[in-house]
């Protein structure tokens, strides 16, 4: 038996990270992070992987613009999807 995956609302991300609600929203709209699900009421829910992604964004922001970061993360995501497809 597996425990259900913990999902986080934006307010929880704000509490556990240095980012504001608006920044989390902007990063979602820009495609830097992705919601895992939506509630019936239309609220975004994020899985635990978002914390690693936000940490990576913090590091990359030291030397890159947000658009450069977006390109880097998109390339990484594409590589991960290709590896997953080839493993199946």
Helices and strands as residue ranges (DSSP letters): H 10-16, H 21-30, E 37-38, E 44-45, H 49-60, H 66-87
